[in-house]
Amino acid sequence: MNIGRRVGILGILAACAIGTPAQAQPRYDIALAKAAYETAKASGIRPQTTGELNRCAGYWEAVSRVRKGNYVLSDDWAALGDDFSEAGILIKKAGFKLDLDKSGALDARHLDEAIAAIKLLQGFLNGDDEATKSVFDVLGSCQRG
């Protein structure tokens, strides 16, 4: 599948699979998301392989799309911390893509990872605890440097 097709599929998934923008009574658990993220971030586990870098680039790409879609309340993004501000997400996403580009490994694999992350983020938005832990655990380990 070519890159253009993957980008199109990612956009469709982000727009359709996730659902409607932030509901009056969100079903997601921000405290669980924050705990999973902070635990993984503090673990010191960092991406080492090209596959792991692609996963990180893809997951932060997916979070970027969810952030732009207003599926999570502004106060809840703020509760997750600075890494989840618009600027924080952009820095993470761009940083991992730059790392991949510098190593000559930037290709469509990060878009495949973004598609997988969108599906987990859909679970997070629908209150699925396992999906929440899974996606925020990956994001927490996706730190540079």
Secondary structure, DSSP 8 states (H G I E B T S, - for coil): --HHHHHHHHHHIIIIIS-SS--SS--S-HHHHHHHHHHHHHT-----SHHHHHHHHHHHHHHHHHHHTT-S-HHHHHHH-GGGSHHHHHHHHHHHHHHHHHTT--STHHHHHHHHHHHHHHHHHTT-HHHHHHHHHHHHH----
